[in-house]
């Protein structure tokens, strides 16, 4: 596809409600929006461990009309250990601009005040599939790895979960930052919200023992 064809495709794209909900979940999780033209357009980049290949392939299927190259494997060395990553990125489109401006007002990802208006149960499911886990095999409680967010962002996330979905959480201090901790008493309510959207390879994250 030549540059004119890519530009024509980018200008014709209109995101669906489902794509918008997934995008919001990815932005709360591990997804990234990148701009190469000072914010006029953005592209979405999705990258996970090769162990999450099924999940990345599912995400690719949701945005494949925006992706020129199917998901690929790359190797990344960290502290002398080589890891395999599985990733894809979309073309840059204006439809992502609103989210890019809200989430990256100064270049670093934040949680904007209007998050509660954007998040749906599907968004929560994507967020949890990205960054959620069991506290331990002995507990019903779940955690969401939000260590990359600041204190104000965490408070906005907690407020969103409480006011929009009735999910009460606390914060759990870790070496790298703080996790959102979904109390055992709230877990079944949370899982009932996201279960319809959790893909088979991720169902282990919501299994109640």
N, C-alpha and C positions, 0 to 999 in steps of 0.2 A: 504494500500500500504506500503510495507516494505522499508527500507532505500536503498537497492540496486535498487529497482524499481524506487524510487524517483530520485536517482542519474542518472539512465539510462534515465528517462524522461527529467531531467534537461539538460543532455548532448545532447539530440536530438532536443531540441526546437530551432527553427529559427523564429524570430519575423517577422511578415508581415509589409509591408509599413504602413498599417493602424494602426497596433499596435504601431509602432514607432511614428507616428504622434500623436496618443492619449497620449502616454507616455510623449512626450515633453510638450503637453498641461497640463498634470497633474503635471509635474515638475514645470511649471510656476505657477500653482495653488496650490492645497492642497495635492497633492500626495507626498509620501515619498519613497525614496529608502533606504534600510537598509542592512548593511553587517554584517555578523557574523564571517567572516574569513579574515579580513584585506584587503577587496577589491577584493578578487578572484571572488566572486559571490555576487549578490545583489538580494533582494526581493522587490516587490512593495507592499506598503500598502495604501489602500484607505479607508478613514473614513469621514463620514458626519453625520449631524443630521438625525434622523429618518424621518424628513420631506422630505428629499431628497432620500427616499428609491427607487423610480423609477429610478433615475439617477445612484445610486450605483448598482442597478440590471443591468442596461444597461452596465455599465463599467465592471461588472463581466462577462457578456456575451461576451465581447470583449477579455477577458483574461482567460476564464474558463478552457482552457486546461492546464493552469498553476496553478490552484487553487484546493487544495485538499478538502477544507471545504467551503460550500456556505456562502454567507454573513450572519452575525450574529448581534444581538442586544446586546449592553452592556450599562451599566449605568455609568455615570461619574458625580461626585459631584464637583461643583465649587461654592465657597462662600456660601455653605449651600443649594444650589439649585441642584437638581438631573436632569440631562439631559440624554436622550436616544441617543446613537450613533449607527450607522449602518455601518458595516465595513467588509472588507475581506483583505487577503494578499495572495500573490502568493508564490510558492516555490522559492528558491534562484537559479538563473541561470546566466551563464556567459554572455548571450546575453545582460544583463542589465549593464555589467561592464563598457562599454564605457560611458554610460550616468551617472553612478555613479561617475566615475573618473572626468568627466567634471563638474558635478553639485555639487559635494561634495569634492573638492580638499583638504579641511582641516576639513572636518566633518560637516560644516555648508553649507546649500544650497545657491548657488550663481547663477547668470545669466552669463554663459560663453560667451566669445567673439564670438564664432561660432553659437550663438543662431539663428541668421538670416538664416543660412544655414539649420537649422533643422526644423524651424517652417513652417507649412503649414496652409491653411485656417481651416482644421480640428483641428489642434493644437490650433488655436485661439478660435475656438468654445468651445473646452474643457476648456481652460483657463477661458473664459467668463462664462461658466456654473458653474465652480468652484467658481469664485471670482468676477464676474461682477454683476452690478445692475444698475437700473435707478438712476440718481441723485435725482430726485423727480418726483412726478406725474405731475408736472407743466412744466417739461423740457424734451427735446429730448435727452439731453446729457446723456452719460453713464459713470460710473466709474468702475475701476477694483481695488480691494483691494490688493494693493501691499505693505502694510505697513511693512511687514517682510523683505523687500529687502533694501539694502543700496543705497546710492546716485549713485555710479558707476553702480550698477545693473539697477537702474531705467533709467539711461541715455541710457544704452544698449537696454532696452526694447523700449524706445521712438524712438531710432534710427532705430531699427528693424521695428517698425510699420510704420515709415515714409518712409524709403528707400525701403523696400520690398513690402509694401502694400499701400503706399501713404496715410496713416492715421496720421494726425497731432494731437498731444496730448499736454497737459500741466500737471503739477503736482499740486495736491491739498493737502495741509497740514492738517493732522489730529493729534489727540492726540498721537496715537500709531506710527505714521510715515506718509508716503505720499501715496496717491492714484494716479493712472494714470487716467486722466480726458480726456475723448473723447468728443471733442467739438460738440455742436449741429450740426454745419455745416458738420461734419465728420460722424455723426451717421448713416445716411442712407447707406453710402459707407461701413462702418464697418459691419453693419447688413447684407447687401447683400452678404458679404464674408462668414459670418458664418451661415446664415439662413439654408442652405441645410443640416447642420449637427446638428442643435439644436433639441433635442428630445422634444416630445409634452409637457411633464410636465415642461419644462424649457422655453416654448415659451413666457411666460409672461415677461421674461427678454428682449425680442427683439421686443415686440409689440410697434408699433409706433402710437401715439395718434394724 
